[in-house]
Amino acid sequence: MQHHYHHRSQSHLSAGVPTTPGGETQFASEAKLGKKRGSYNCGRCGLPKKGHSCHVAITTAAIESTPTHADSSVAISATSSLSTTRPPPLRQHCSNLRRALSFDDDVEDVRGGFPEPEAAYDEEDLQFDDPFPDPDSGGFPPGCLWEILRRLPPVGLLAAARVCKGWRETARKLWRAAEELRLRVPARAQVGFVGSVLQKCPGLVRLSLRMESDVDATMLACIAFSCPNLEFMEILKSDTAMNRITGDELGRFVADKRCLKSLKMEGCSNLGGFVLCSSSLSTLWLSDLFSLSKTVFNCPNLKEISLEFSRQQNDSTDLTSMVDGLGRYCTRLQNIHMASLRLSHSVVLALTGAQLRWLRMLSLVLGSEITDASVAAIASSYPNLELLDLSGSSISDSGIGMICNVFPETLSRLLLALCPNITSSGIQFVTAQLPLLELMDCGMTICDPNSENPLAGESNDWELKNISKTKLHLVHQKLIIKHNRLKKLSLWGCSGLDALYLNCPELNDLNLNSCKNLHPERLLLQCGNLESVHASGCQELLIEAIESQVSNDFLAMENVLPCKRLADGSKRVHVPHFLSAQSYDDDKKQRVKRQRCNVLVR
């Protein structure tokens, strides 16, 4: 199978046009003989028709199905403007690749996407100045046809190539000009089909595969052979698919791809151990890791790393040794994310001992053995952090005090979800002492031990065990936050919160999911820029109170006429419109830009 694929890629797809048995191109033979002949290659997979039984018909239909779903969307990019034609991903999409290093709403960050591609085609190919349509292009001017076809997904482009000679030639140029490809591979697809698509794109730089079938070393070899200039690769998988790639196979792939800058892969439970050596790799995301026996990171230019381990108690990975080696060979690291139940204070000490002077974002999640002493070590070694995520740790209000003392001029994003020892006083202290704070996550911190767990249907054992059973005295807490720069605040699952007062003029996203004990009469939202409030799992009266406050804030019409005292200073009068027309118009424009807030209950 592999030999047959190699022969096909050299003899047919590398040329980019169909060939006749005599060796000349089909287009040349048609012009010479003056006949309309059918293609000698299969229109579905590109293989020669002689002795060939195609099985790609079902695959093509599967790729075309559910085109509106974000996970199954397929996009091809040849120019920078093509990126605007991709359908936006759904906010509900949750990839296993951790988004902790990119908490903004940017679409490409959430999807683990790629930078905007630059133009990769010759302006002469467009021929916009030619007013006469090409008869071989179905009556379309060449430039117009290019603009139409470049907006099609790969399946649509393959179908368009079978319309006529002109469309086939334009589609061929589009494939050759493509720099980015996002493709969903159905469960019954064969590696030969993926290879036939990749062979059409010799200039491919960015590749994202959503695998619904198992992925193994054969797929890696296909990618390595078909994409010599690949810089960004992402492999996502569905729940039914399995990643069978081993650590040795991944290490060989990284070593052979001299241009590879970013590698993101899900389902890495079969790696076992790996040695990654690359002078070009700058971003590495691996998820579902389990019991790694050997880890070597010889990547001097690595700037961002995300390692997520499976949440199993029998994981035997030595995180202390791994972090020690990471700090020794990857001295330029700026963003670090690790999620593991085995995170402990010793791992933090190994990380702080590495003295990574460029480190700006640090995320250590699920480490219940991370304490206030760990916070002290982090604060003393890395005083310039902009993002700190210690969700699932055992830090208390004392640790929060250290964070506020060290990072008042740098920290803009703080995430402390599932930290059971934090109280409302600590949260209020954070917002008062960190003036640059823009994002804060305090989910499941202020909890009522007697209430039903809001995430009982979807949480893991570690989440349930990490909620302290000794916080009976912390029920019915009040939270008052006044902040001028805070944009996102998450209080999901804070069932111990019964009063909330917010005065945050820049706040646009508020998460109150499962705050079931929050009293409607003790809620005050003074947030003029609120765009969305999440209130799933809240009582009906609270939802009505939220809707009432945000709608009243939207409909409140402030009197924009300025006031002026009389000459004797005894009385204020309104200045007429014609005396303050400019200020009236400016205020009116500002009110028009104000968007209505959405209250999301599902």
For each residue, the residues with C-beta under 8 A, 3 or more apart:
1: 4 5 191 192
2: 5 6 218 221
3: 6 7
4: 1 7 8 192
5: 1 2 8 9 191 192 195 222
6: 2 3 9 10 225
7: 3 4 10 11
8: 4 5 11 12 13 46 47 192 196
9: 5 6 12 13 14 195 199 225 226
10: 6 7 14
11: 7 8 14 15 19
12: 8 9 15 18 19 41 46 47 48
13: 8 9 16 46 196 199 200
14: 9 10 11 199 202
15: 11 12 19 25
16: 13 172 175 176 200
17: 25 26 27 172
18: 12 25 26 39 40 41
19: 11 12 15 23 24 25 26 40
20: 23 24 25 26 29 40
21: 40
22: 29
23: 19 20
24: 19 20 28 29
25: 15 17 18 19 20 28 29
26: 17 18 19 20 29 30 37 39 40
27: 17 30 31 165 169
28: 24 25 31 32
29: 20 22 24 25 26 32 33 37
30: 26 27 33 34 35 36 37 165
31: 27 28 34
32: 28 29
33: 29 30 37
34: 30 31
35: 30
36: 30
37: 26 29 30 33
38:
39: 18 26 42 43 49
40: 18 19 20 21 26 48 49 50
41: 12 18 46 47 48 49
42: 39 45 46 47 48 49 52 54 56
43: 39 158 162
44: 54 56 57 60 158
45: 42 54 56 192 193 196
46: 8 12 13 41 42 196 199
47: 8 12 41 42 52 54 192 196
48: 12 40 41 42 51 52
49: 39 40 41 42 52
50: 40
51: 48
52: 42 47 48 49
53:
54: 42 44 45 47 57
55: 58 59 190
56: 42 44 45 59 60 190 193
57: 44 54 60 61
58: 55 61 62 186 188
59: 55 56 62 63 186 188 189 190 193
60: 44 56 57 63 64 155 158
61: 57 58 64 65
62: 58 59 65 186 187 188 189
63: 59 60 72 74 153 154 155 183 184 186
64: 60 61 67 155
65: 61 62 72
66: 69 72
67: 64 72 73 153
68: 73 87
69: 66 72 73 90
70: 73 87 88 89 90 93 111
71: 93 184 210
72: 63 65 66 67 69 184 210
73: 67 68 69 70 86 87 89 153 182 184
74: 63 153 154 155 182 183 184
75: 82 85 86 87 153 180 181 182
76: 82 150 152 153 154 157 174 178 180 181 182
77: 82 83 86 117 178 179 180 181 206
78: 82 117 120 121 150 174 177 178 179
79: 82 117 118 119 120 121 150 177
80: 83 116 117 118 119
81: 84 85
82: 75 76 77 78 79 85 86 117 150 151 180
83: 77 80 86 116 117 180
84: 81
85: 75 81 82 151
86: 73 75 77 82 83 182
87: 68 70 73 75
88: 70 107
89: 70 73 93 107 110 111
90: 69 70 93
91: 110
92:
93: 70 71 89 90 110 111
94:
95: 99 110 111 112 236 266
96: 236 266 267 287 288 308
97: 112 234 236 264 266 285 287 306 308
98: 101 285 287 306 308 337 339 363 365
99: 95 102 103 109 110
100: 103 306 337 339 363 365 387 389 415
101: 98 304 306 335 337 361 363 387
102: 99 106 109 110
103: 99 100 387 413 415 439 488
104: 109
105: 110
106: 102 109 110
107: 88 89 110 111 113
108: 111 112 113 114 115
109: 99 102 104 106 112 113
110: 89 91 93 95 99 102 105 106 107 113
111: 70 89 93 95 107 108
112: 95 97 108 109 208 234 236 264 285
113: 107 108 109 110 208
114: 108 117 180 206 208 232 234 262
115: 108 232
116: 80 83
117: 77 78 79 80 82 83 114 120 179 180 205 206
118: 79 80 179
119: 79 80
120: 78 79 117 177 178 179 203
121: 78 79 125 126 173 177
122: 125
123: 126
124: 127
125: 121 122 142 146 173 177
126: 121 123 142 143 146
127: 124 130 141 142 143
128: 141 143
129:
130: 127 141 142 143
131: 141
132: 141
133: 137 139 140 141
134: 137 140 141 142 145 166
135: 139 166
136: 164 165 166 169
137: 133 134 140 141 142 145 164 166 167 170
138: 145 163 164 166 167
139: 133 135
140: 133 134 137 144 145 148
141: 127 128 130 131 132 133 134 137 144 145
142: 125 126 127 130 134 137 145 146 166 170
143: 126 127 128 130 146 147
144: 140 141 147 148
145: 134 137 138 140 141 142 148 149 166 167 170
146: 125 126 142 143 149 150 170 173 174
147: 143 144 150 151
148: 140 144 145 151 152
149: 145 146 152 157 160 167 170 171 174
150: 76 78 79 82 146 147 174
151: 82 85 147 148
152: 76 148 149 156 157 160
153: 63 67 73 74 75 76 156 157
154: 63 74 76 157 158 181 183 197
155: 60 63 64 74 158 159
156: 152 153 159 160
157: 76 149 152 153 154 160 161 171 174 175
158: 43 44 60 154 155 161 162 171
159: 155 156 162 163
160: 149 152 156 157 163 167 171
161: 157 158 167 168 171 172
162: 43 158 159 168
163: 138 159 160 167 168
164: 136 137 138 167 168
165: 27 30 136 168 169
166: 134 135 136 137 138 142 145 169 170
167: 137 138 145 149 160 161 163 164 170 171
168: 161 162 163 164 165 171 172
169: 27 136 165 166 172 173
170: 137 142 145 146 149 166 167 173 174
171: 149 157 158 160 161 167 168 174 175
172: 16 17 161 168 169 175 176 200
173: 121 125 146 169 170 176 177
174: 76 78 146 149 150 157 170 171 177 178
175: 16 157 171 172 178 200 201
176: 16 172 173 200 201 202 203
177: 78 79 120 121 125 173 174 203
178: 76 77 78 120 174 175 181 200 201 203 204
179: 77 78 117 118 120 203 204 205 206
180: 75 76 77 82 83 114 117 204 205 206 207 208
181: 75 76 77 154 178 197 198 201 204 206 207 208
182: 73 74 75 76 86 208 210
183: 63 74 154 194 197 207 208 209 210
184: 63 71 72 73 74 209 210 212
185: 189 194 209 210 211 212 213
186: 58 59 62 63 189 212 213
187: 62 212 213 240 241
188: 58 59 62 213
189: 59 62 185 186 193 194 212 213
190: 55 56 59 193 194
191: 1 5 194 195 218 219 222
192: 1 4 5 8 45 47 195 196
193: 45 56 59 189 190 196 197
194: 183 185 189 190 191 197 198 209 219 222
195: 5 9 191 192 198 199 222 225 226
196: 8 13 45 46 47 192 193 199 200
197: 154 181 183 193 194 200 201
198: 181 194 195 201 204 207 222 223 226 227
199: 9 13 14 46 195 196 202 226
200: 13 16 172 175 176 178 196 197
201: 175 176 178 181 197 198 204 226 227
202: 14 176 199 228
203: 120 176 177 178 179 229
204: 178 179 180 181 198 201 207 226 227 229 230
205: 117 179 180 229 230 231 232
206: 77 114 117 179 180 181 230 231 232 233
207: 180 181 183 198 204 223 227 230 232 233 234
208: 112 113 114 180 181 182 183 233 234 235 236
209: 183 184 185 194 215 219 234 235 236
210: 71 72 182 183 184 185 236 237 238
211: 185 214 215 219 235 236 237 238 241 243
212: 184 185 186 187 189 237 238 240 241
213: 185 186 187 188 189 241
214: 211 241 242 243 244
215: 209 211 219 220 235 237 241 242 243 244 245 267
216: 219 220 244 245
217: 220 221 244 245 246 249
218: 2 191 221 222
219: 191 194 209 211 215 216 222 223
220: 215 216 217 223 224 245 249 250 253
221: 2 217 218 224 225
222: 5 191 194 195 198 218 219 225 226
223: 198 207 219 220 226 227 230 233 253
224: 220 221 227 253 256 257
225: 6 9 195 221 222
226: 9 195 198 199 201 204 222 223
227: 198 201 204 207 223 224 230
228: 202
229: 203 204 205 259
230: 204 205 206 207 223 227 233 257 259 260
231: 205 206 259 260 261 262
232: 114 115 205 206 207 260 261 262
233: 206 207 208 223 230 260 262 263 264
234: 97 112 114 207 208 209 262 263 264 265
235: 208 209 211 215 243 264 265 266
236: 95 96 97 112 208 209 210 211 266
237: 210 211 212 215 241 242 243 266 267
238: 210 211 212 241
239:
240: 187 212
241: 187 211 212 213 214 215 237 238 267
242: 214 215 237 267
243: 211 214 215 235 237 265 266 267 268 269 270 288
244: 214 215 216 217 270
245: 215 216 217 220 249 250 265 268 270 271
246: 217 249 250 270 271 272
247: 250 251 271 272 273 274 275 292 294
248: 251 252 274
249: 217 220 245 246 252 253
250: 220 245 246 247 253 254 265 268 271 274 276
251: 247 248 254 255 274 275 276 277
252: 248 249 255 256
253: 220 223 224 249 250 256 257
254: 250 251 257 260 263 276 277 278 281
255: 251 252 277 278
256: 224 252 253
257: 224 230 253 254 260 278
258: 279 280
259: 229 230 231 280
260: 230 231 232 233 254 257 263 278 280 281
261: 231 232 280 281 282 283
262: 114 231 232 233 234 281 282 283 284
263: 233 234 254 260 281 283 284 285
264: 97 112 233 234 235 283 284 285 286
265: 234 235 243 245 250 268 285 286 287
266: 95 96 97 235 236 237 243 287 288
267: 96 215 237 241 242 243 287 288
268: 243 245 250 265 271 286 287 288 289
269: 243 288 289 290 310
270: 243 244 245 246
271: 245 246 247 250 268 274 286 289 292
272: 246 247 291 292 293
273: 247 292 293 294 295
274: 247 248 250 251 271 292 294 295 296
275: 247 251 294 296 298
276: 250 251 254 281 284 296 297 298 299
277: 251 254 255 296 298 299
278: 254 255 257 260 281 298 299
279: 258 299 300 301
280: 258 259 260 261 301
281: 254 260 261 262 263 276 278 284 299 301 302
282: 261 262 301 302 303 304
283: 261 262 263 264 302 303 304 305
284: 262 263 264 276 281 297 299 302 304 305 306
285: 97 98 112 263 264 265 304 305 306
286: 264 265 268 271 289 306 307 308
287: 96 97 98 265 266 267 268 306 308
288: 96 243 266 267 268 269 308 309 310
289: 268 269 271 286 292 307 308 309 310 317
290: 269 309 310 312 315 317
291: 272 314 315 316 317
292: 247 271 272 273 274 289 295 317 322
293: 272 273 316
294: 247 273 274 275
295: 273 274 292 317 321 322 325
296: 274 275 276 277 325 329
297: 276 284 302 305 325 326 329 330
298: 275 276 277 278 329
299: 276 277 278 279 281 284 302 329 330
300: 279 329 330 331 332
301: 279 280 281 282 332
302: 281 282 283 284 297 299 305 330 332 333
303: 282 283 332 333 334 335 358
304: 101 282 283 284 285 333 334 335 336
305: 283 284 285 297 302 326 330 333 335 336 337
306: 97 98 100 101 284 285 286 287 335 337 338
307: 286 289 337 338 339 340
308: 96 97 98 286 287 288 289 337 338 339 340
309: 288 289 290 315 317 338 339 340 341 342
310: 269 288 289 290 315
311: 341 366 460 461 462
312: 290 315 341
313: 341
314: 291
315: 290 291 309 310 312 340 341 342
316: 291 293
317: 289 290 291 292 295 309 322 340 342
318: 321 322
319: 322 323 338 340 342 343 344 347
320: 323 324 344 346 347 350
321: 295 318 324 325
322: 292 295 317 318 319 325 326
323: 319 320 326 327 338 347 350 351 354
324: 320 321 327 328 350 353 354
325: 295 296 297 321 322 328 329
326: 297 305 322 323 329 330 333 354
327: 323 324 330 331 333 350 351 353 354 355 356
328: 324 325 331 354
329: 296 297 298 299 300 325 326
330: 297 299 300 302 305 326 327 333
331: 300 327 328 354 356 358
332: 300 301 302 303 358
333: 302 303 304 305 326 327 330 336 356 358 359
334: 303 304 358 359 360 361
335: 101 303 304 305 306 359 360 361 387
336: 304 305 333 351 356 359 361 362 363
337: 98 100 101 305 306 307 308 361 363 365 389
338: 306 307 308 309 319 323 343 347 363 364 365
339: 98 100 307 308 309 363 365 366
340: 307 308 309 315 317 319 343 366 367
341: 309 311 312 313 315 366 367 368 462
342: 309 315 317 319 347 367
343: 319 338 340 347 348 364 365 366 367 369 370
344: 319 320 347 348 367 369 370
345: 348 349 369 370 371 373 374 377
346: 320 349 350
347: 319 320 323 338 342 343 344 350 351 364 367
348: 343 344 345 351 352 364 370 374 377 378
349: 345 346 352 353 377
350: 320 323 324 327 346 347 353 354
351: 323 327 336 347 348 354 356 362 378
352: 348 349 355 377 378 380 381 382
353: 324 327 349 350 381
354: 323 324 326 327 328 331 350 351
355: 327 352 381
356: 327 331 333 336 351 359 382
357:
358: 303 331 332 333 334
359: 333 334 335 336 356 362 382 384 385
360: 334 335 384 385 386 387
361: 101 334 335 336 337 385 386 387
362: 336 351 359 378 382 385 387 388 389
363: 98 100 101 336 337 338 339 387 388 389 415
364: 338 343 347 348 367 370 389 390 393
365: 98 100 337 338 339 343 389 390 391 392
366: 311 339 340 341 343 391 392 462
367: 340 341 342 343 344 347 364 370 374 390 392 393
368: 341 392 393 394 462 466
369: 343 344 345 394
370: 343 344 345 348 364 367 374 375 390 393 394 395
371: 345 374 375 393 394 395 399
372: 375 376 395 396 398 399 402
373: 345 376 377
374: 345 348 367 370 371 377 378 393 395
375: 370 371 372 378 379 390 395 399 402 403
376: 372 373 379 380 399 402
377: 345 348 349 352 373 374 380 381
378: 348 351 352 362 374 375 381 382 385 388
379: 375 376 382 383 402 403 405 406 407
380: 352 376 377 383 406
381: 352 353 355 377 378
382: 352 356 359 362 378 379 385
383: 379 380 406 407 410
384: 359 360 410
385: 359 360 361 362 378 382 388 407 410 411
386: 360 361 410 411 412 413
387: 100 101 103 335 360 361 362 363 411 412 413 414 415
388: 362 363 378 385 403 407 411 413 414 415
389: 100 337 362 363 364 365 413 414 415
390: 364 365 367 370 375 393 395 399 415 416 419
391: 365 366 415 416 417 418 419 441
392: 365 366 367 368 417 418 419 462 463 466
393: 364 367 368 370 371 374 390 416 419
394: 368 369 370 371 419 420 421
395: 370 371 372 374 375 390 398 399 400 416 419 421 422
396: 372 399 400 421 422 426
397: 400 401 421 422 423 425 426 429
398: 372 395 401 402
399: 371 372 375 376 390 395 396 402 403
400: 395 396 397 403 404 416 422 426 427 429 430
401: 397 398 404 405 426 429
402: 372 375 376 379 398 399 405 406
403: 375 379 388 399 400 406 407 411 414 430 434
404: 400 401 407 408 429 430 433 434
405: 379 401 402 408 433
406: 379 380 383 402 403
407: 379 383 385 388 403 404 410 411 434
408: 404 405 411 433 434 435 436
409: 436
410: 383 384 385 386 407 436
411: 385 386 387 388 403 407 408 414 434 436 437
412: 386 387 436 437 438 439
413: 103 386 387 388 389 437 438 439 440
414: 387 388 389 403 411 430 434 437 439 440 441
415: 100 103 363 387 388 389 390 391 439 440 441
416: 390 391 393 395 400 419 422 440 441 442 445
417: 391 392 441 442 443 444 445 490 492
418: 391 392 443 444 445 463 466 467
419: 390 391 392 393 394 395 416 422 445
420: 394 444 445 447 466 467 468 471
421: 394 395 396 397 468
422: 395 396 397 400 416 419 426 427 442 445 446
423: 397 426 427 445 446 474 477
424: 427 428 446 477 478 479 497
425: 397 428 429
426: 396 397 400 401 422 423 429 430
427: 400 422 423 424 430 431 440 442 445 446 479 481
428: 424 425 431 432 479 480 481
429: 397 400 401 404 425 426 432 433
430: 400 403 404 414 426 427 433 434 437 440
431: 427 428 434 437 440 481 482 483 486
432: 428 429 482
433: 404 405 408 429 430
434: 403 404 407 408 411 414 430 431 437
435: 408 483 484 485
436: 408 409 410 411 412 485
437: 411 412 413 414 430 431 434 440 483 485 486
438: 412 413 485 486 487 488
439: 103 412 413 414 415 486 487 488 489
440: 413 414 415 416 427 430 431 437 486 488 489 490
441: 391 414 415 416 417 490
442: 416 417 422 427 445 446 489 490 491 494
443: 417 418 490 491 492 493 494 511
444: 417 418 420 447 454 455 463 467 492 493 494
445: 416 417 418 419 420 422 423 427 442 494
446: 422 423 424 427 442 474 477 479 491 494 495 496 497
447: 420 444 451 467 471 493 494 495 496
448: 451 475 495 496 517
449: 467 468 469 471 472 475
450: 472 475
451: 447 448 495 516 517
452: 456
453: 456 459 464 467
454: 444 492 493 495 513 514 516 537
455: 444 458 459 463 493 514
456: 452 453 459 464
457:
458: 455
459: 453 455 456 463 464
460: 311 463 464
461: 311 464 465
462: 311 341 366 368 392 465 466
463: 392 418 444 455 459 460 466 467
464: 453 456 459 460 461 467
465: 461 462
466: 368 392 418 420 462 463
467: 418 420 444 447 449 453 463 464
468: 420 421 449 471
469: 449
470:
471: 420 447 449 468 474 475 496
472: 449 450 475
473:
474: 423 446 471 477 496
475: 448 449 450 471 472 496 517
476: 496 498 517
477: 423 424 446 474 496 497 498 499
478: 424 497 498 499 500 501 522
479: 424 427 428 446 491 497 499 500 501
480: 428 501
481: 427 428 431 486 489 501 502 503 504
482: 431 432 502 503 504
483: 431 435 437 486 503 504 506 507
484: 435 504 505 506
485: 435 436 437 438 506
486: 431 437 438 439 440 481 483 489 504 506 507
487: 438 439 506 507 508 509
488: 103 438 439 440 507 508 509 510
489: 439 440 442 481 486 502 504 507 509 510 511
490: 417 440 441 442 443 510 511
491: 442 443 446 479 494 497 500 510 511 512 515
492: 417 443 444 454 511 512 513 514 515 534
493: 443 444 447 454 455 513 514 515
494: 442 443 444 445 446 447 491 497 514 515
495: 446 447 448 451 454 514 515 516 517
496: 446 447 448 471 474 475 476 477 517
497: 424 446 477 478 479 491 494 500 515 517 518
498: 476 477 478 517 518 519 522
499: 477 478 479 518 519 522 523
500: 478 479 491 497 512 515 518 522 523 524
501: 478 479 480 481 523 524
502: 481 482 489 507 510 524 525 526 527
503: 481 482 483 526 527
504: 481 482 483 484 486 489 507 526 527
505: 484 526 527 528 529
506: 483 484 485 486 487 529
507: 483 486 487 488 489 502 504 510 527 529 530
508: 487 488 529 530 531 532
509: 487 488 489 530 531 532 534
510: 488 489 490 491 502 507 525 527 530 532 533 534
511: 443 489 490 491 492 534
512: 491 492 500 515 518 533 534 535 538 542 546
513: 454 492 493 534 535 536 537 538
514: 454 455 492 493 494 495 536 537 538
515: 491 492 493 494 495 497 500 512 518 535 537 538 542
516: 451 454 495 537 538 539
517: 448 451 475 476 495 496 497 498
518: 497 498 499 500 512 515 522 523 538 542
519: 498 499 522 523 542
520: 523 539 541 542 544 545
521: 545
522: 478 498 499 500 518 519
523: 499 500 501 518 519 520 542 545 546 549
524: 500 501 502 549
525: 502 510 530 533 546 549 550 553
526: 502 503 504 505
527: 502 503 504 505 507 510 530 553
528: 505 553 594
529: 505 506 507 508
530: 507 508 509 510 525 527 533 550 553 597
531: 508 509 595 597 598
532: 508 509 510 597 598 599 600
533: 510 512 525 530 546 550 597 598 599 600
534: 492 509 510 511 512 513 600
535: 512 513 515 538 542 543 546 599 600 601
536: 513 514 600 601 602
537: 454 513 514 515 516
538: 512 513 514 515 516 518 535 542 543 546 601
539: 516 520 542 543
540: 543 544
541: 520 544 545
542: 512 515 518 519 520 523 535 538 539 545 546
543: 535 538 539 540 546 547 599 601
544: 520 540 541 547 548
545: 520 521 523 541 542 548 549
546: 512 523 525 533 535 538 542 543 549 550 599
547: 543 544 550 551 599
548: 544 545 551 552
549: 523 524 525 545 546 552 553
550: 525 530 533 546 547 553 554 596 597 599
551: 547 548 554 555 596 597
552: 548 549 555 556
553: 525 527 528 530 549 550 556 597
554: 550 551 594 596 597
555: 551 552
556: 552 553
557: 591
558: 587
559: 574
560: 583 584 587 588
561: 574 575 576 577 580 584
562: 574 575 580 583
563: 572 573 574 575
564: 572 573 574 575
565: 569 570 571 572 573
566: 569 570 571 572 573
567:
568:
569: 565 566
570: 565 566
571: 565 566
572: 563 564 565 566
573: 563 564 565 566
574: 559 561 562 563 564
575: 561 562 563 564 579 580
576: 561 579 580
577: 561 580 581 584
578: 581
579: 575 576
580: 561 562 575 576 577 583 584
581: 577 578 584 585
582: 585 586
583: 560 562 580 586 587
584: 560 561 577 580 581 587 588
585: 581 582 588 589
586: 582 583 589 590
587: 558 560 583 584 590 591
588: 560 584 585 591 592
589: 585 586 592 593
590: 586 587 593 594
591: 557 587 588 594
592: 588 589
593: 589 590
594: 528 554 590 591
595: 531
596: 550 551 554
597: 530 531 532 533 550 551 553 554
598: 531 532 533
599: 532 533 535 543 546 547 550
600: 532 533 534 535 536
601: 535 536 538 543
602: 536
